[in-house]
């Protein structure tokens, strides 16, 4: 009887270990959701549809991944603060445009919206290490621009984007407010 209990415990232990290994192997696919169920990766709308002035921006992260972003200005010569907007999980930057439109109007600012790797039109596959590099590429792009006040860059993130923004701010305290 003792041998059956031992075999049962070993079997259960093996199943638990195998289950944990599967979770670790697929953790990034479980955590990051670039496409909402039933939708495509493409953008359903652009800022132009909401009559917002914007520029398509293409960046490269430090590991060479090609990233897409929208730089949305309140008006052409806006020297107000510029908000780096880090979105939450599930979906892409187009799904956040209505909120950004309200931010522009109420805060009188510019907004830089980054598509993390694997999201929207950006290349690659999302990972914690990767999206941290993506955030740094966005900030590096903004501090090199001459058409904004680079001393007034504000980091804003929702959900997953809050974690991304926190790491970026921690790593660049002298570049962001």
Buried (B, 14 or more C-beta within 10 A) or exposed (E): EEEEEEEEEEEEEEEEEEEEEEEEEEEBEEEBBBBEEEEEBEBEEBBEEBEBBBEEBEBEBEEEBEBBBBBBBBEEEBEBBBBBBBBBBBBBBBBBBEEBBEBBEEBEBBBBBBBBBBBBBBBBEBBBEBBBBBBBBBBBBBBEBEBBEEEBBBBBBBEBBBBBBBBBBEEBEEBBE
